[in-house]
Amino acid sequence: MGWLLPRLLAGVLAVIAAALLGMLIGSFLHWPAVGACVGAGTAALLYGFVDAWRAHRFMNWLRAQNEGPAPRDAGFWGEVGYRVERSVRLLERRVETENARLDQFLSAIEASPNGVLMLDESDQIEWCNSVAADHFGLDPQRDRRQRITNLVRAPAFVAYLQAGSFEDAISFAGPGSRGTIAVLVRPYGEGMKLVLSQDITERERNDAMRRDFVANVSHEIRTPLTVLSGFIETMSNLPLTEVERRRVLELMSQQSLRMQTLVGDLLILAQLEGSPRPAADRWASLQKILGQVHADAEALSSGRHVLSFDDANGVQIAGADNELLSAIANLVNNAVRYTPTGGKVSVTWLVRVDGAGELEVRDSGIGIEREHIPRLTERFYRVDGSRSRDTGGTGLGLSIVKHVTQRHGGELEIDSEPGKGSSFKLVFPAARIRYVELAADPRRSLDRINAS
């Protein structure tokens, strides 16, 4: 109320002053009373006009949506303008703060690895992050305010949304059969729904692989156990000749060795998957590894094949020598097993133009049809199961080779054709290869050739 008394006092004083002035002027015309009334009326009109003008300026400022500062007038309208402007600015700052918080919240949801989709009471899309848009095949901007059931036609999802029972999540094939999406709905507000989605394709694939792995291991172990159990029962219940007894013991030894090999390969795989990658500052001599592999291959072949091994003099590979030995030995042993008598198995080492090292194991064996090649490194995958068992294979060798190669930053390249043999190449990056004698490093000669 501090503005009211001065406002009234100023109006009264202005009227009195104008009346006195009018009376003074009117006394010369012998109408002092008329002059006083005219002066007072004129002052009141002028005061009202000024007040109305200030009110008009203030209303224009309000109509302009508070752009710029309020009119800086004295008195009542100046006070009103100041207080309204201060309230508006405080409200604007609050709105800006809330908008910033909302943007920060939406940015956090956008960064979520899971899909988040908000629906109104009519199941229309209020907002969704990019992950949810990818899961449901939506456009975050174009599809806003559209009913979700008009855009996502998966029967399981539509029935789940319409049923209104959201205790459990559901899963269904994503758009374009790109994978499997798990969806959970949580109601909030007045009829609003929060739809959370997650791509579980990889998880389901891993679960399927785990189930297949357990089933395969059980099958692989059950077979030799059944054979051993049968032989033990035979030896316990039937009188056998010495020749028959030796034959049974030999077969039992083979099955026992088969189980030992299988368990050993499983332990190697578990160790490879559960341990850190080999350090890049430990160097293994390829010449020493190939020498040991060559000796084992000679024993396995028993002179039935022509074996050819590069010397790989001075070549060292950064990594674990036991893992590299296991991978190379698996490739060479497979080559010997699947190459008929009189065939050739060669192991060569060369440096590619980009400096990468290539160890190739090539054989002149039975070969592999091309449709099987992409699956050769899967656990327990066999092109011919009976032949693999006859040769003593577990179905895990190439899986071990792939894991070892990847742990050393390399790649496994396979090329084969039925009747023309197979080629398996271990390609190691240039950073993991060095030569004991730098002068003998063939990459130097390659550099000179490229420079010329």
Secondary structure per residue as TSV (DSSP state, phi and psi in degrees):
chain	resnum	aa	ss	phi	psi
A	1	M	-	360.0	5.8
A	2	G	T	-67.0	-20.5
A	3	W	T	-86.9	-17.2
A	4	L	H	-73.1	-49.8
A	5	L	H	-62.5	-47.7
A	6	P	H	-61.2	-34.9
A	7	R	H	-64.8	-45.1
A	8	L	H	-66.7	-42.9
A	9	L	H	-62.4	-41.5
A	10	A	H	-64.5	-39.3
A	11	G	H	-65.6	-42.7
A	12	V	H	-65.9	-45.6
A	13	L	H	-62.0	-39.1
A	14	A	H	-65.0	-40.8
A	15	V	H	-66.0	-44.9
A	16	I	H	-61.9	-44.9
A	17	A	H	-63.6	-41.6
A	18	A	H	-67.3	-35.5
A	19	A	H	-66.4	-44.1
A	20	L	H	-62.5	-40.8
A	21	L	H	-66.0	-40.7
A	22	G	H	-65.4	-39.1
A	23	M	H	-66.3	-37.5
A	24	L	H	-65.1	-43.3
A	25	I	H	-69.2	-37.2
A	26	G	H	-69.1	-23.2
A	27	S	H	-68.8	-25.9
A	28	F	H	-72.1	-26.3
A	29	L	T	-97.8	8.6
A	30	H	T	63.4	23.1
A	31	W	-	-127.9	63.2
A	32	P	H	-62.9	-36.8
A	33	A	H	-67.6	-40.8
A	34	V	H	-64.9	-42.2
A	35	G	H	-61.8	-40.4
A	36	A	H	-63.2	-42.4
A	37	C	H	-66.6	-41.9
A	38	V	H	-63.6	-42.7
A	39	G	H	-62.8	-44.9
A	40	A	H	-64.0	-42.3
A	41	G	H	-64.2	-41.9
A	42	T	H	-62.1	-42.1
A	43	A	H	-62.9	-41.9
A	44	A	H	-64.6	-40.8
A	45	L	H	-64.2	-44.4
A	46	L	H	-62.3	-41.7
A	47	Y	H	-64.0	-41.6
A	48	G	H	-66.6	-38.0
A	49	F	H	-64.4	-44.9
A	50	V	H	-62.0	-41.9
A	51	D	H	-64.8	-41.1
A	52	A	H	-66.6	-37.2
A	53	W	H	-63.6	-42.3
A	54	R	H	-64.0	-40.8
A	55	A	H	-63.2	-38.9
A	56	H	H	-63.6	-43.4
A	57	R	H	-62.3	-40.3
A	58	F	H	-65.8	-41.7
A	59	M	H	-66.0	-37.8
A	60	N	H	-61.8	-38.7
A	61	W	H	-64.2	-39.0
A	62	L	H	-67.0	-41.0
A	63	R	H	-66.1	-28.9
A	64	A	T	-79.3	14.6
A	65	Q	T	58.1	41.6
A	66	N	T	61.8	30.1
A	67	E	-	-74.6	130.9
A	68	G	S	75.4	179.1
A	69	P	-	-74.4	157.2
A	70	A	-	-70.6	156.0
A	71	P	-	-57.8	130.6
A	72	R	-	-91.8	69.6
A	73	D	-	-96.0	158.2
A	74	A	S	-85.0	163.9
A	75	G	H	81.0	-150.9
A	76	F	H	-59.7	-53.6
A	77	W	H	-68.0	-30.8
A	78	G	H	-65.2	-41.7
A	79	E	H	-65.3	-43.0
A	80	V	H	-62.6	-45.8
A	81	G	H	-60.6	-42.0
A	82	Y	H	-63.5	-46.0
A	83	R	H	-68.9	-39.9
A	84	V	H	-65.5	-43.2
A	85	E	H	-62.7	-41.2
A	86	R	H	-63.1	-41.9
A	87	S	H	-64.4	-40.8
A	88	V	H	-64.8	-43.6
A	89	R	H	-65.0	-39.4
A	90	L	H	-62.7	-41.9
A	91	L	H	-64.6	-40.7
A	92	E	H	-62.2	-41.2
A	93	R	H	-65.4	-38.0
A	94	R	H	-65.2	-42.5
A	95	V	H	-63.5	-42.3
A	96	E	H	-62.2	-41.0
A	97	T	H	-63.5	-44.8
A	98	E	H	-66.0	-38.8
A	99	N	H	-64.0	-39.6
A	100	A	H	-63.8	-41.6
A	101	R	H	-64.7	-40.8
A	102	L	H	-63.4	-44.0
A	103	D	H	-62.1	-40.5
A	104	Q	H	-65.3	-40.1
A	105	F	H	-65.1	-44.9
A	106	L	H	-66.6	-34.0
A	107	S	H	-65.9	-37.9
A	108	A	H	-65.0	-41.5
A	109	I	H	-66.4	-37.6
A	110	E	H	-62.1	-33.0
A	111	A	T	-80.3	-5.7
A	112	S	-	-67.4	141.4
A	113	P	S	-73.6	-10.0
A	114	N	S	-103.4	158.1
A	115	G	E	-82.2	138.7
A	116	V	E	-129.3	124.5
A	117	L	E	-134.5	130.8
A	118	M	E	-108.4	129.3
A	119	L	E	-117.3	144.6
A	120	D	-	-84.6	-171.3
A	121	E	T	-66.5	-17.6
A	122	S	T	-100.2	13.9
A	123	D	S	62.9	29.0
A	124	Q	B	-92.0	146.5
A	125	I	E	-73.9	119.1
A	126	E	E	-89.0	-42.2
A	127	W	E	-167.0	149.9
A	128	C	E	-151.2	150.1
A	129	N	-	-85.1	173.6
A	130	S	H	-67.3	-30.3
A	131	V	H	-66.7	-45.0
A	132	A	H	-63.7	-39.0
A	133	A	H	-60.1	-39.3
A	134	D	H	-70.1	-39.4
A	135	H	H	-63.2	-42.2
A	136	F	H	-99.6	-1.3
A	137	G	T	69.7	43.7
A	138	L	-	-110.6	164.7
A	139	D	-	-108.1	116.4
A	140	P	T	-57.6	-29.8
A	141	Q	T	-95.7	-49.9
A	142	R	T	-65.5	-36.0
A	143	D	T	-90.6	5.4
A	144	R	T	-66.7	141.9
A	145	R	T	72.1	13.6
A	146	Q	S	-100.1	147.5
A	147	R	B	-67.9	133.0
A	148	I	H	-64.7	-33.9
A	149	T	H	-73.2	-15.4
A	150	N	H	-80.3	-18.4
A	151	L	H	-107.1	-34.1
A	152	V	-	-108.4	107.3
A	153	R	-	-99.3	9.1
A	154	A	-	-59.6	120.5
A	155	P	H	-55.8	-40.4
A	156	A	H	-63.6	-40.5
A	157	F	H	-69.7	-43.4
A	158	V	H	-62.3	-45.0
A	159	A	H	-64.6	-38.9
A	160	Y	H	-63.8	-42.6
A	161	L	H	-69.3	-39.1
A	162	Q	H	-76.4	-28.1
A	163	A	H	-66.9	-33.2
A	164	G	-	78.3	8.6
A	165	S	-	-106.0	106.5
A	166	F	-	-115.0	28.8
A	167	E	S	-67.5	-38.7
A	168	D	S	-114.6	155.6
A	169	A	-	-82.3	159.1
A	170	I	E	-124.2	163.8
A	171	S	E	-133.5	147.2
A	172	F	E	-156.8	165.7
A	173	A	E	-70.8	134.2
A	174	G	-	-71.6	172.8
A	175	P	G	-60.7	136.1
A	176	G	G	72.0	15.3
A	177	S	G	54.0	39.8
A	178	R	-	-82.5	-9.7
A	179	G	-	163.6	-167.0
A	180	T	E	-112.8	131.9
A	181	I	E	-113.6	130.7
A	182	A	E	-99.8	133.4
A	183	V	E	-127.7	136.2
A	184	L	E	-131.7	131.4
A	185	V	E	-109.7	136.0
A	186	R	E	-128.1	115.7
A	187	P	E	-68.3	150.2
A	188	Y	E	-157.6	160.6
A	189	G	T	62.5	-148.5
A	190	E	T	-100.3	86.9
A	191	G	T	80.5	3.2
A	192	M	E	-78.4	157.9
A	193	K	E	-135.7	138.3
A	194	L	E	-108.8	117.6
A	195	V	E	-103.7	116.8
A	196	L	E	-106.2	130.2
A	197	S	E	-127.8	151.9
A	198	Q	E	-147.1	136.3
A	199	D	E	-82.6	112.2
A	200	I	-	-108.4	19.2
A	201	T	H	-59.2	-48.0
A	202	E	H	-66.6	-38.8
A	203	R	H	-64.6	-42.8
A	204	E	H	-65.4	-38.3
A	205	R	H	-63.8	-42.0
A	206	N	H	-65.7	-39.1
A	207	D	H	-63.3	-41.7
A	208	A	H	-64.5	-41.4
A	209	M	H	-63.5	-38.4
A	210	R	H	-66.3	-42.2
A	211	R	H	-63.6	-44.1
A	212	D	H	-63.4	-38.3
A	213	F	H	-63.9	-46.6
A	214	V	H	-62.9	-42.0
A	215	A	H	-63.6	-42.4
A	216	N	H	-66.2	-43.9
A	217	V	H	-61.5	-44.3
A	218	S	H	-60.0	-42.2
A	219	H	H	-66.6	-44.1
A	220	E	H	-65.5	-36.3
A	221	I	H	-80.2	-35.4
A	222	R	H	-62.5	-37.0
A	223	T	H	-61.3	-54.0
A	224	P	H	-66.5	-32.0
A	225	L	H	-64.3	-40.1
A	226	T	H	-62.5	-42.6
A	227	V	H	-63.2	-46.4
A	228	L	H	-61.2	-43.3
A	229	S	H	-61.5	-42.0
A	230	G	H	-63.8	-42.0
A	231	F	H	-66.8	-39.9
A	232	I	H	-62.4	-42.7
A	233	E	H	-63.6	-39.4
A	234	T	H	-62.5	-46.1
A	235	M	H	-67.6	-27.0
A	236	S	H	-79.2	-32.5
A	237	N	H	-107.7	-19.7
A	238	L	S	-117.0	139.4
A	239	P	-	-76.4	123.6
A	240	L	-	-114.1	147.8
A	241	T	-	-74.6	168.4
A	242	E	H	-62.1	-38.7
A	243	V	H	-65.5	-45.0
A	244	E	H	-64.8	-40.0
A	245	R	H	-62.9	-44.0
A	246	R	H	-63.1	-39.0
A	247	R	H	-64.7	-43.6
A	248	V	H	-63.2	-44.1
A	249	L	H	-63.5	-36.2
A	250	E	H	-64.5	-45.0
A	251	L	H	-65.1	-38.4
A	252	M	H	-64.0	-39.6
A	253	S	H	-63.8	-39.5
A	254	Q	H	-62.8	-44.7
A	255	Q	H	-67.1	-38.0
A	256	S	H	-63.8	-43.6
A	257	L	H	-62.9	-38.0
A	258	R	H	-61.6	-42.8
A	259	M	H	-66.6	-39.5
A	260	Q	H	-62.3	-42.0
A	261	T	H	-63.5	-42.3
A	262	L	H	-62.9	-47.6
A	263	V	H	-62.4	-39.6
A	264	G	H	-61.8	-43.7
A	265	D	H	-65.4	-38.2
A	266	L	H	-63.4	-41.2
A	267	L	H	-65.4	-38.5
A	268	I	H	-62.9	-44.8
A	269	L	H	-61.9	-43.4
A	270	A	H	-62.2	-40.1
A	271	Q	H	-66.5	-41.4
A	272	L	H	-63.5	-40.3
A	273	E	H	-79.3	-22.7
A	274	G	H	-102.8	-1.9
A	275	S	S	-111.3	156.4
A	276	P	-	-67.6	161.9
A	277	R	-	-64.1	147.3
A	278	P	-	-59.0	143.2
A	279	A	-	-65.7	147.1
A	280	A	T	-84.6	-1.7
A	281	D	T	-105.9	8.4
A	282	R	-	-106.2	128.4
A	283	W	E	-115.0	131.2
A	284	A	E	-109.1	137.3
A	285	S	E	-79.4	116.3
A	286	L	H	-67.7	-33.6
A	287	Q	H	-61.0	-42.7
A	288	K	H	-67.1	-41.6
A	289	I	H	-63.3	-46.0
A	290	L	H	-65.6	-32.7
A	291	G	H	-62.8	-42.8
A	292	Q	H	-69.2	-41.1
A	293	V	H	-63.7	-39.7
A	294	H	H	-61.1	-42.6
A	295	A	H	-64.0	-42.8
A	296	D	H	-65.5	-38.7
A	297	A	H	-66.8	-37.7
A	298	E	H	-61.5	-42.0
A	299	A	H	-67.0	-39.8
A	300	L	H	-69.4	-38.6
A	301	S	H	-74.6	-34.9
A	302	S	T	55.8	38.2
A	303	G	T	79.3	8.1
A	304	R	S	-84.4	-10.6
A	305	H	S	-131.9	161.8
A	306	V	E	-94.9	112.7
A	307	L	E	-104.0	132.6
A	308	S	E	-132.2	120.5
A	309	F	E	-123.9	132.9
A	310	D	-	-68.4	153.4
A	311	D	-	-74.5	-36.6
A	312	A	-	52.5	43.6
A	313	N	T	-65.6	125.4
A	314	G	T	81.9	-3.1
A	315	V	E	-80.5	132.4
A	316	Q	E	-129.6	143.0
A	317	I	E	-120.4	132.6
A	318	A	E	-73.1	121.5
A	319	G	S	153.5	-162.0
A	320	A	-	-94.9	120.7
A	321	D	H	-66.2	-33.3
A	322	N	H	-67.8	-36.4
A	323	E	H	-69.1	-43.7
A	324	L	H	-63.4	-39.6
A	325	L	H	-61.9	-43.5
A	326	S	H	-62.9	-43.9
A	327	A	H	-65.7	-48.7
A	328	I	H	-66.1	-39.8
A	329	A	H	-63.8	-38.4
A	330	N	H	-60.4	-44.5
A	331	L	H	-65.0	-45.0
A	332	V	H	-68.5	-42.1
A	333	N	H	-63.7	-39.9
A	334	N	H	-61.9	-42.7
A	335	A	H	-60.6	-41.4
A	336	V	H	-67.3	-43.0
A	337	R	H	-64.5	-38.6
A	338	Y	T	-99.5	14.2
A	339	T	S	-110.3	124.4
A	340	P	-	-62.7	162.9
A	341	T	T	-57.2	134.6
A	342	G	T	92.2	-8.1
A	343	G	-	-77.6	175.3
A	344	K	E	-119.4	138.8
A	345	V	E	-126.7	123.7
A	346	S	E	-126.2	144.7
A	347	V	E	-123.9	116.5
A	348	T	E	-124.6	151.3
A	349	W	E	-124.9	133.0
A	350	L	E	-149.1	163.0
A	351	V	E	-109.1	128.3
A	352	R	-	-78.1	169.8
A	353	V	T	-60.0	-35.6
A	354	D	T	-81.7	4.4
A	355	G	S	93.6	-8.3
A	356	A	-	-70.0	151.1
A	357	G	E	-98.9	140.6
A	358	E	E	-126.8	120.1
A	359	L	E	-108.7	116.1
A	360	E	E	-110.8	132.0
A	361	V	E	-111.8	112.5
A	362	R	E	-120.1	140.5
A	363	D	E	-133.9	165.9
A	364	S	-	-109.3	35.9
A	365	G	S	-82.7	-153.8
A	366	I	S	-72.7	-22.0
A	367	G	-	78.6	171.8
A	368	I	-	-133.9	137.0
A	369	E	-	-68.9	146.3
A	370	R	G	-63.3	-30.5
A	371	E	G	-67.4	-18.1
A	372	H	G	-88.1	-19.3
A	373	I	G	-59.4	-44.8
A	374	P	G	-61.7	-19.8
A	375	R	G	-105.5	4.2
A	376	L	T	-62.5	-30.6
A	377	T	T	-88.1	2.1
A	378	E	S	-71.9	146.8
A	379	R	T	-65.8	132.3
A	380	F	T	65.8	11.3
A	381	Y	-	-78.5	129.6
A	382	R	-	-130.2	134.8
A	383	V	S	-68.1	-42.4
A	384	D	S	-137.5	102.5
A	385	G	H	-62.1	-42.1
A	386	S	H	-65.3	-39.6
A	387	R	H	-68.5	-36.9
A	388	S	H	-63.7	-41.2
A	389	R	H	-68.6	-35.9
A	390	D	H	-63.4	-33.7
A	391	T	T	-90.0	-0.1
A	392	G	T	87.7	13.0
A	393	G	-	-77.3	149.6
A	394	T	-	-103.2	-11.4
A	395	G	S	82.6	7.0
A	396	L	-	-112.9	-8.5
A	397	G	H	-59.8	-50.1
A	398	L	H	-70.8	-28.5
A	399	S	H	-63.7	-40.4
A	400	I	H	-64.0	-42.8
A	401	V	H	-59.4	-45.0
A	402	K	H	-62.6	-44.9
A	403	H	H	-63.4	-44.2
A	404	V	H	-61.7	-44.6
A	405	T	H	-62.5	-45.1
A	406	Q	H	-65.7	-36.9
A	407	R	H	-66.1	-21.1
A	408	H	T	-101.4	17.4
A	409	G	T	73.6	15.2
A	410	G	-	-107.0	-170.4
A	411	E	E	-135.1	152.8
A	412	L	E	-108.8	119.9
A	413	E	E	-111.2	130.2
A	414	I	E	-122.7	133.3
A	415	D	E	-140.8	130.1
A	416	S	E	-156.9	156.6
A	417	E	-	-148.9	132.9
A	418	P	T	-55.1	130.6
A	419	G	T	83.3	-7.3
A	420	K	S	-121.9	9.3
A	421	G	-	88.6	-176.4
A	422	S	E	-136.2	156.5
A	423	S	E	-133.0	125.4
A	424	F	E	-120.3	122.6
A	425	K	E	-117.7	127.4
A	426	L	E	-98.3	114.8
A	427	V	E	-107.8	118.4
A	428	F	E	-108.5	140.6
A	429	P	-	-64.5	155.2
A	430	A	G	-60.3	-31.5
A	431	A	G	-66.8	-18.8
A	432	R	G	-102.2	15.3
A	433	I	E	-125.7	137.6
A	434	R	E	-148.1	166.5
A	435	Y	E	-122.1	136.1
A	436	V	S	-61.9	-43.2
A	437	E	S	-100.6	107.8
A	438	L	G	-62.2	-32.0
A	439	A	G	-65.2	-23.6
A	440	A	G	-93.0	3.7
A	441	D	-	-67.5	111.6
A	442	P	H	-65.9	-16.0
A	443	R	H	-67.0	-24.8
A	444	R	H	-66.3	-41.7
A	445	S	H	-67.2	-35.1
A	446	L	H	-64.3	-39.5
A	447	D	H	-62.0	-41.4
A	448	R	H	-65.8	-37.7
A	449	I	H	-65.0	-43.7
A	450	N	H	-65.9	-36.7
A	451	A	H	-67.2	-35.1
A	452	S	-	-75.4	360.0
